């Protein structure tokens, strides 16, 4: 198990993506633009965490995991 603390400014990126998933962005192209912007911002804000995620994805460990700390879940933002 890999554990990683997420910085508050990086957590804000996830919140923006979650809000986009709730229909704030009206079409697929706008959402794809949002994802591209979020990925770029995430990479700029916390490249070490991005590299950990990439390494984990490449490893293809079926029973492994990455546990992130510092992310709060607001059900109103996330939706169902």
N, C-alpha and C positions, 0 to 999 in steps of 0.2 A: 504494500500500500504506500503510495506517495502522498504526502500531505503538503499543502501549499497555502499560505495566507494571501488573500487577494487584497490589494490596496484599494482604498475608498474610490479613487478616481477611476480605477479599472472596473470596480463594481458598478459605477455609474454607466459604463458602456453597456453592461449586461442589461441594466434597467431600460436603456434606450431601445435595445433590441427587443426586449420583452414587450415594450409598449408598441413597437412596430408590428409585432405578431398579433396584437389585438385589433388591427384594422385601421390604425392611425394613418398608415401608408396605404394608399388606395389601390395599388396594382402591383403585380409581380416585379416589374422592372424597378419600381421605386423601392420595394423591399430588397431586391438584389443590390441596389445602390447602397441602401442602409447597411446591409451585411458587409459589403466591401469597405465602407467607411469604418464600421465597427472593428473589423479585422485589422485595418491599418492603425486605428487608434489604440487597440489592444496591444499590437506589436510594438508601437512606439512607447506606450505607457509601462509595459511590463514584459520585455522580450525574454526574460528568464523563464517566466511562466509559460509563455508561448512555446519555447523550446522544450520544456518538460512535456507539454501536451503533444507536441509533434513526436518526440521520442516514444512516448507511451503509445501513440497511434501506430507508429512504425513497428513496435514490438509485437503487436497483435496478441496480447496476453488475454485469454478468454476469462480468466477469473481474477484479474488484477483490478486496480482502481486508483483513481486520483481523488483525494478528499480535499475540497477547497474550504478554507475558513474565511470569514469576513464578508460573505454574501448574505444579505438578508432577503427574505422572500416576502413581498407585499402581495397578498392574494388579489387585491384590486388591480395592481399593475400586471400581474401574470395572467389573470383570467383563470378559467377552469382548466 
